[in-house]
């Protein structure tokens, strides 16, 4: 039966059942159909509709894996039949069977991974559901261990009770995922699986335990202590340079000449690598060695520009930082990368004194589209009148300001519209927080690593992408090595570290 017609079929079935009511119902005082009052008909229709809705709702609610494992037939949109689901569960259980060694468990996990590679997306989801629902911690054991820990608090038995509680929290799912990581290609498998899983979490909350387990394991396996910092140069293997091209997420690489420019003598590119993924950078940073803080990306990406004089270089500009593994979302090692790069650069170039970024502001334009009106309300009467004359409407409304900003590069330095845009951008970066963190993702990254908002740059990125993201604006985040901990402390208290120029723009 076509599931799209299920409600209609149920409605007809309910109607037939109603028409075949038992004689005892009529004996109880029911009138013939033709004698029913209009109110009775409406009530009966409403009841029928409610019954149909209830049945349809029950059909639409997905069954748990426990229900499916105990069934004999597949239902609706379920991918694996109960028999196939039981077989897959048995294969997964064999991976973590108590008598199985780590090596043999890894071999069996490899067999499951081979099945997974050939499986359809919905069949893969069934495996995720098994991992979530059939390999969870033992709730009874955990409850008992927690009670013993609470009872032992402050006694000599507290340490042993804590050990028992920790062991009770280790789920069979943890051991199962660890077995997948035993084989060399297992880490790649787990990363790809989480990358595939992430977009589906909002729609299916049942998958959250698996995601949380993977993120926890990755945070341990990809600790900076196990990572290697390597420089990528023009002499690196072509396969590695191709990865740089593939994963560059900030400024698209247009050609091999563009690549060569980014790896020239006045540039450096570094990446973090994991032993299990030796030819796959996890994150990489591109650096320009110059004599001052850069205000525009254009000269840095100019393939025809001559290399800078390294003898005069005093400043390292981090102009692109790209994560390469979607599956590592939530696992942060960006601050460690920057620290390692700074240490490496200062060893090679002792004259370097300033470390800053030239960064995009990817969320700004979308934010301003929603917040232009409250930003206008902050203006005093004089500023509002000046802006109104500039946009041709007094008093100016949000739509007028946004229309006037459609060609930002045409605005001259004294334009009230340009000044308003800079003030909005400064407010967005230095004042706009969500749950104590900057709303802009790039700001959240650098400020969380101890940088401060240093300077806004008009026309810093005149590309189509730059105009679409932030009206062409770019920002410098400054890494003052002596104040990184102070800046982090400020952010933890809900105050964004910012230069005097940025604070002045915020005050208008």
C-alpha positions as CSV (number, residue, x, y, z in Angstrom):
1,X,0.0,0.0,0.0
2,X,1.3,3.5,-0.8
3,X,2.0,5.3,2.4
4,X,0.8,8.5,0.9
5,X,-2.8,7.1,0.8
6,X,-2.7,5.6,4.2
7,X,-4.8,8.3,5.9
8,X,-7.6,7.9,3.3
9,X,-7.5,4.1,3.6
10,X,-7.8,4.4,7.4
11,X,-10.7,6.9,7.1
12,X,-12.6,4.5,4.8
13,X,-11.9,1.6,7.2
14,X,-13.1,3.6,10.2
15,X,-16.2,4.6,8.3
16,X,-17.0,0.9,7.4
17,X,-16.6,0.0,11.0
18,X,-18.9,2.7,12.1
19,X,-21.6,1.6,9.7
20,X,-21.3,-2.0,11.0
21,X,-22.0,-1.0,14.6
22,X,-23.3,-3.9,16.8
23,X,-27.0,-4.4,17.3
24,X,-26.6,-3.8,21.0
25,X,-25.5,-0.3,20.3
26,X,-28.9,0.4,18.6
27,X,-30.7,-1.3,21.4
28,X,-29.2,1.1,23.8
29,X,-31.2,3.9,22.2
30,X,-29.3,4.9,19.0
31,X,-31.5,6.4,16.4
32,X,-31.4,5.3,12.7
33,X,-29.0,7.3,10.7
34,X,-31.7,9.3,9.1
35,X,-33.1,10.3,12.5
36,X,-29.9,11.6,13.9
37,X,-29.8,15.3,15.0
38,X,-27.3,17.6,13.2
39,X,-25.4,17.9,16.4
40,X,-25.0,14.1,16.6
41,X,-23.7,14.0,13.0
42,X,-21.1,16.7,13.8
43,X,-20.1,15.0,17.0
44,X,-19.7,11.6,15.2
45,X,-17.7,13.2,12.3
46,X,-15.4,14.9,14.8
47,X,-14.9,11.6,16.6
48,X,-14.2,9.8,13.4
49,X,-11.6,12.5,12.5
50,X,-10.0,12.2,15.9
51,X,-9.8,8.4,15.6
52,X,-8.2,8.7,12.2
53,X,-5.7,11.3,13.4
54,X,-4.8,9.1,16.3
55,X,-4.2,6.1,14.1
56,X,-2.2,8.1,11.6
57,X,-0.1,9.5,14.4
58,X,0.7,6.0,15.6
59,X,1.7,5.0,12.2
60,X,3.9,8.0,11.7
61,X,5.8,7.7,15.0
62,X,9.0,5.7,14.3
63,X,9.5,2.5,16.2
64,X,12.4,2.1,18.5
65,X,15.0,-0.5,17.6
66,X,13.8,-2.6,20.5
67,X,10.3,-2.7,18.9
68,X,11.7,-3.5,15.5
69,X,14.1,-6.2,16.7
70,X,11.1,-8.0,18.3
71,X,8.9,-7.7,15.2
72,X,8.7,-9.9,12.2
73,X,7.8,-7.4,9.5
74,X,9.2,-4.1,8.3
75,X,6.9,-1.1,8.7
76,X,6.5,2.0,6.5
77,X,9.7,3.7,5.7
78,X,12.0,1.5,7.8
79,X,15.1,0.6,5.8
80,X,16.3,-2.8,7.3
81,X,13.8,-5.6,8.0
82,X,13.7,-6.9,11.5
83,X,15.7,-9.9,10.4
84,X,18.4,-7.8,8.8
85,X,18.4,-5.5,11.8
86,X,19.0,-8.4,14.2
87,X,21.8,-9.7,12.0
88,X,23.5,-6.3,12.0
89,X,23.1,-6.1,15.8
90,X,24.7,-9.5,16.2
91,X,27.7,-8.3,14.0
92,X,28.1,-5.2,16.2
93,X,27.9,-7.2,19.4
94,X,30.6,-9.6,18.1
95,X,32.9,-6.7,17.7
96,X,32.9,-6.0,21.5
97,X,32.3,-9.6,22.7
98,X,34.2,-10.0,26.1
99,X,36.3,-12.9,24.8
100,X,37.4,-11.0,21.6
101,X,40.9,-9.4,21.6
102,X,41.4,-5.8,20.4
103,X,43.0,-7.0,17.2
104,X,40.2,-9.5,16.4
105,X,37.6,-6.9,17.4
106,X,39.2,-4.4,15.0
107,X,39.1,-7.0,12.2
108,X,35.4,-7.6,12.9
109,X,34.8,-3.8,13.0
110,X,36.4,-3.6,9.6
111,X,33.8,-6.1,8.3
112,X,31.0,-3.9,9.6
113,X,32.6,-0.9,8.0
114,X,32.7,-2.7,4.6
115,X,28.9,-3.4,5.0
116,X,28.4,0.3,5.8
117,X,30.3,1.4,2.7
118,X,27.8,-0.4,0.5
119,X,24.7,0.5,2.6
120,X,22.1,3.0,1.5
121,X,21.8,6.2,3.6
122,X,18.6,4.9,5.5
123,X,20.4,1.6,6.2
124,X,23.3,3.5,7.7
125,X,20.8,5.4,9.9
126,X,19.5,2.1,11.2
127,X,23.1,1.3,12.3
128,X,23.4,4.6,14.0
129,X,20.1,3.9,15.9
130,X,21.4,0.6,17.0
131,X,24.5,2.2,18.3
132,X,22.4,4.8,20.2
133,X,19.8,2.5,21.6
134,X,21.4,-0.9,22.0
135,X,24.8,0.1,23.3
136,X,23.9,2.7,25.9
137,X,25.2,2.7,29.5
138,X,23.5,0.3,31.9
139,X,21.0,2.6,33.7
140,X,20.6,0.3,36.7
141,X,24.4,-0.1,37.1
142,X,24.9,3.7,36.9
143,X,22.1,4.4,39.4
144,X,23.6,2.0,41.9
145,X,27.1,3.4,41.4
146,X,25.9,6.9,41.8
147,X,24.1,6.0,45.0
148,X,27.3,4.4,46.4
149,X,29.3,7.4,45.4
150,X,26.9,9.8,47.2
151,X,26.9,7.6,50.3
152,X,30.7,7.4,50.3
153,X,31.2,11.2,50.0
154,X,33.7,12.4,52.7
155,X,34.7,8.8,53.7
156,X,37.7,6.6,53.0
157,X,35.6,4.8,50.4
158,X,35.0,7.9,48.3
159,X,37.9,7.2,45.9
160,X,36.8,3.6,45.1
161,X,33.2,4.7,44.7
162,X,34.3,7.4,42.2
163,X,36.2,4.7,40.2
164,X,33.1,2.5,40.1
165,X,31.0,5.5,39.0
166,X,33.4,6.3,36.2
167,X,33.3,2.7,35.0
168,X,29.5,2.6,35.1
169,X,29.5,5.6,32.8
170,X,31.6,3.9,30.1
171,X,29.1,2.6,27.6
172,X,29.4,-0.5,25.4
173,X,29.2,2.1,22.6
174,X,32.5,3.6,23.6
175,X,34.3,0.3,23.4
176,X,32.6,-0.5,20.1
177,X,33.8,2.8,18.5
178,X,37.3,2.2,19.9
179,X,37.4,-1.1,18.1
180,X,36.7,0.7,14.8
181,X,39.7,2.9,15.5
182,X,42.0,-0.1,15.8
183,X,42.5,-0.6,12.1
184,X,44.5,2.1,10.2
185,X,41.5,3.2,8.1
186,X,39.2,3.1,11.1
187,X,39.7,6.8,12.1
188,X,38.8,7.9,8.6
189,X,35.7,5.8,8.8
190,X,34.6,7.3,12.1
191,X,35.3,10.9,10.9
192,X,33.2,10.4,7.8
193,X,30.4,8.8,9.7
194,X,30.1,11.7,12.1
195,X,30.2,14.2,9.1
196,X,27.3,12.3,7.6
197,X,25.5,12.2,10.9
198,X,25.7,15.9,11.9
199,X,23.2,17.4,9.4
200,X,20.5,14.9,10.7
201,X,20.7,15.7,14.4
202,X,18.0,18.4,14.5
203,X,15.5,16.2,12.8
204,X,16.2,13.0,14.8
205,X,17.2,13.6,18.5
206,X,17.6,9.8,18.9
207,X,21.0,10.2,17.2
208,X,22.4,12.7,19.8
209,X,24.1,10.1,22.0
210,X,26.2,8.8,19.1
211,X,27.3,12.3,18.1
212,X,28.2,13.2,21.7
213,X,30.2,9.9,22.1
214,X,32.1,10.5,18.9
215,X,32.9,14.2,19.8
216,X,34.2,13.0,23.2
217,X,36.4,10.4,21.7
218,X,37.8,12.7,19.0
219,X,38.6,15.4,21.7
220,X,40.9,12.7,23.2
221,X,42.3,11.1,20.1
222,X,43.0,14.5,18.4
223,X,44.5,16.2,21.4
224,X,47.3,18.6,20.4
225,X,49.8,16.3,22.1
226,X,49.3,13.8,19.4
227,X,49.4,16.2,16.5
228,X,52.3,17.2,14.3
229,X,52.8,20.7,12.9
230,X,54.2,20.6,9.4
231,X,54.9,23.2,6.9
232,X,53.3,23.0,3.4
233,X,55.5,24.5,0.7
234,X,55.8,24.5,-3.1
235,X,58.1,21.4,-2.7
236,X,55.4,19.4,-0.8
237,X,53.9,16.4,-2.6
238,X,51.3,17.4,-5.2
239,X,48.6,15.3,-3.4
240,X,49.1,17.5,-0.3
241,X,48.9,20.8,-2.2
242,X,45.7,19.5,-3.8
243,X,44.3,19.1,-0.3
244,X,45.2,22.8,0.4
245,X,43.2,23.7,-2.7
246,X,40.3,21.5,-1.8
247,X,39.9,22.6,1.8
248,X,40.6,26.3,1.5
249,X,37.5,27.8,3.0
250,X,38.2,31.6,3.3
251,X,39.6,32.7,0.0
252,X,39.1,30.3,-2.9
253,X,42.2,29.3,-4.7
254,X,41.8,30.1,-8.4
255,X,44.8,28.6,-10.1
256,X,48.2,26.9,-9.6
257,X,49.7,30.4,-9.9
258,X,47.6,31.4,-6.9
259,X,48.8,28.4,-5.0
260,X,52.4,29.3,-5.8
261,X,51.9,32.9,-4.6
262,X,50.5,31.6,-1.3
263,X,53.6,29.4,-0.8
264,X,56.2,31.9,-2.0
265,X,59.3,32.9,0.0
266,X,57.4,35.7,1.9
267,X,54.6,33.3,2.9
268,X,54.2,30.3,5.2
269,X,51.6,27.7,5.4
270,X,51.3,25.2,8.3
271,X,49.0,22.4,9.1
272,X,48.3,20.0,12.0
273,X,48.5,16.3,11.1
274,X,47.4,13.2,13.0
275,X,49.5,9.9,12.8
276,X,46.4,8.0,11.5
277,X,45.8,10.6,8.8
278,X,49.3,11.3,7.7
279,X,48.5,13.0,4.4
280,X,45.4,14.9,5.6
281,X,45.8,18.3,7.2
282,X,43.2,18.7,10.0
283,X,43.5,22.5,10.0
284,X,45.9,24.8,8.2
285,X,46.8,28.5,8.4
286,X,48.2,30.7,5.7
287,X,50.6,33.5,6.8
288,X,51.9,36.6,5.0
289,X,55.2,38.1,6.3
290,X,54.9,41.9,5.9
291,X,56.1,45.2,7.5
292,X,52.7,46.3,8.9
293,X,49.2,45.1,9.7
294,X,47.4,44.5,6.4
295,X,44.2,46.3,5.6
296,X,43.2,44.6,2.4
297,X,43.3,41.0,1.1
298,X,43.8,42.2,-2.5
299,X,47.6,42.7,-2.4
300,X,48.1,39.5,-0.4
301,X,46.4,37.5,-3.2
302,X,48.0,39.4,-6.1
303,X,49.8,36.7,-8.0
304,X,51.9,39.3,-9.9
305,X,53.2,41.1,-6.8
306,X,56.8,40.7,-6.0
307,X,57.7,38.9,-2.7
308,X,58.1,41.1,0.3
309,X,61.6,41.8,1.7
310,X,61.9,39.3,4.6
311,X,64.6,41.4,6.1
312,X,62.0,44.1,6.8
313,X,59.2,41.8,7.9
314,X,58.0,42.7,11.4
315,X,54.4,41.4,11.2
316,X,52.9,38.0,10.6
317,X,49.4,38.2,9.1
318,X,47.2,35.1,9.4
319,X,44.9,35.6,6.5
320,X,43.3,32.2,6.1
321,X,42.5,29.5,8.7
322,X,40.6,26.5,7.4
323,X,39.3,23.4,9.2
324,X,39.3,20.4,6.9
325,X,37.3,17.7,8.7
326,X,33.6,18.3,9.2
327,X,33.6,15.2,11.5
328,X,35.8,17.1,14.0
329,X,33.2,19.9,14.6
330,X,33.4,20.9,18.2
331,X,36.9,19.7,18.6
332,X,39.1,22.8,18.9
333,X,42.8,23.0,18.3
334,X,42.9,26.3,16.5
335,X,44.5,28.2,19.4
336,X,47.2,25.5,19.7
337,X,47.9,25.8,16.0
338,X,48.4,29.6,16.2
339,X,50.6,29.2,19.3
340,X,52.8,26.6,17.6
341,X,53.0,28.7,14.4
342,X,54.0,31.8,16.4
343,X,56.7,29.9,18.1
344,X,58.0,28.4,14.8
345,X,57.9,31.8,13.1
346,X,59.8,33.7,15.8
347,X,62.5,31.0,15.8
348,X,62.9,31.6,12.0
349,X,62.3,35.4,12.0
350,X,63.4,37.0,15.3
351,X,62.4,40.4,14.1
352,X,58.7,39.6,14.1
353,X,56.9,41.6,16.8
354,X,53.2,41.7,15.6
355,X,50.9,38.8,15.1
356,X,47.5,39.6,13.7
357,X,44.8,38.4,11.3
358,X,43.1,39.8,8.3
359,X,39.7,38.2,8.7
360,X,36.3,38.1,7.0
361,X,33.1,39.0,8.9
362,X,30.8,36.3,7.5
363,X,27.7,36.9,9.6
364,X,27.6,40.7,9.5
365,X,25.4,41.4,6.5
366,X,22.8,38.9,7.6
367,X,22.8,40.3,11.1
368,X,22.4,43.9,9.9
369,X,19.4,43.0,7.7
370,X,17.6,42.0,11.0
371,X,19.0,44.7,13.3
372,X,19.2,47.8,11.2
373,X,16.1,49.3,12.8
374,X,17.4,49.1,16.5
375,X,20.8,50.4,15.3
376,X,19.1,53.5,13.8
377,X,17.3,54.0,17.1
378,X,20.6,54.5,18.8
379,X,21.3,57.7,16.8
380,X,20.7,61.1,18.2
381,X,18.6,63.6,16.3
382,X,21.5,65.3,14.6
383,X,23.0,62.0,13.3
384,X,19.6,60.8,12.3
385,X,19.0,63.9,10.2
386,X,22.4,63.7,8.6
387,X,21.8,60.1,7.6
388,X,18.3,60.9,6.4
389,X,19.7,63.5,4.0
390,X,22.3,61.1,2.8
391,X,19.8,58.3,2.0
392,X,17.0,60.7,0.8
393,X,14.4,59.9,3.4
394,X,13.8,61.7,6.7
395,X,13.6,60.1,9.2
396,X,15.5,57.2,7.7
397,X,14.1,53.7,8.1
398,X,15.9,50.4,8.0
399,X,15.0,49.7,4.4
400,X,16.4,53.1,3.4
401,X,19.8,52.4,5.0
402,X,20.0,48.9,3.6
403,X,19.2,50.2,0.1
404,X,21.9,52.9,0.4
405,X,24.4,50.1,1.3
406,X,23.9,48.1,-1.9
407,X,27.0,49.7,-3.5
408,X,29.3,50.2,-0.4
409,X,32.5,50.7,-2.4
410,X,31.0,53.9,-3.9
411,X,30.6,55.6,-0.6
412,X,33.3,58.3,0.1
413,X,35.2,58.5,3.4
414,X,32.9,61.3,4.8
415,X,29.6,59.6,3.9
416,X,27.2,59.3,6.9
417,X,26.1,56.0,5.4
418,X,29.7,54.7,5.5
419,X,30.2,55.9,9.0
420,X,26.9,54.2,10.1
421,X,28.1,50.9,8.5
422,X,31.4,51.0,10.4
423,X,29.6,51.7,13.7
424,X,27.2,48.8,13.1
425,X,30.1,46.5,12.3
426,X,32.0,47.5,15.4
427,X,28.9,46.9,17.5
428,X,28.4,43.5,15.9
429,X,31.9,42.4,16.6
430,X,32.5,44.0,20.1
431,X,29.0,44.1,21.7
432,X,26.8,41.4,20.2
433,X,27.0,38.3,22.2
434,X,24.9,35.1,22.4
435,X,25.3,33.0,25.6
436,X,28.4,35.0,26.5
437,X,30.1,34.4,23.1
438,X,30.5,36.6,20.0
439,X,27.8,35.8,17.4
440,X,30.1,36.0,14.5
441,X,31.8,32.6,14.0
442,X,35.3,34.0,13.1
443,X,35.2,36.4,15.9
444,X,34.2,33.6,18.3
445,X,37.2,31.6,17.1
446,X,39.9,34.3,17.5
447,X,38.5,36.1,20.6
448,X,38.1,32.7,22.2
449,X,41.8,32.1,21.5
450,X,42.8,35.4,23.3
451,X,42.9,37.9,20.5
452,X,41.2,41.3,20.5
453,X,39.3,43.2,17.9
454,X,41.8,45.7,16.6
455,X,40.7,47.5,13.4
456,X,38.0,47.5,10.7
457,X,39.2,47.8,7.1
458,X,36.9,49.5,4.5
459,X,37.0,47.7,1.2
460,X,39.2,45.0,2.7
461,X,37.6,42.4,0.5
462,X,36.0,43.9,-2.6
463,X,35.2,40.4,-4.1
464,X,31.6,39.3,-4.7
465,X,31.9,37.0,-1.6
466,X,33.3,39.8,0.5
467,X,30.5,42.2,-0.5
468,X,27.9,39.5,0.1
469,X,29.2,38.6,3.6
470,X,30.1,42.0,5.0
471,X,29.8,44.8,2.4
472,X,33.5,44.4,1.7
473,X,34.6,45.0,5.3
474,X,37.4,43.0,6.9
475,X,38.7,43.0,10.5
476,X,42.1,42.6,12.1
477,X,42.3,40.6,15.3
478,X,45.5,41.2,17.2
479,X,47.3,38.5,19.1
480,X,49.1,40.4,21.9
481,X,51.1,37.5,23.3
482,X,51.5,39.2,26.7
483,X,47.7,39.7,27.1
484,X,46.2,36.6,25.7
485,X,45.2,35.2,29.1
486,X,43.8,38.6,30.1
487,X,41.7,38.8,26.9
488,X,40.3,35.3,27.6
489,X,39.4,36.3,31.1
490,X,37.6,39.4,29.8
491,X,35.6,37.4,27.4
492,X,34.7,34.9,30.1
493,X,33.2,37.9,32.0
494,X,31.1,38.9,29.0
495,X,33.3,41.7,27.7
496,X,34.9,41.6,24.3
497,X,38.5,42.8,24.2
498,X,38.7,45.6,21.7
499,X,41.0,48.5,20.7
500,X,40.2,52.1,21.5
501,X,39.2,52.7,17.9
502,X,36.6,49.9,17.9
503,X,35.2,51.1,21.3
504,X,34.9,54.6,19.9
505,X,32.9,53.4,16.9
506,X,30.6,51.4,19.2
507,X,29.8,54.6,21.2
508,X,29.1,56.4,17.9
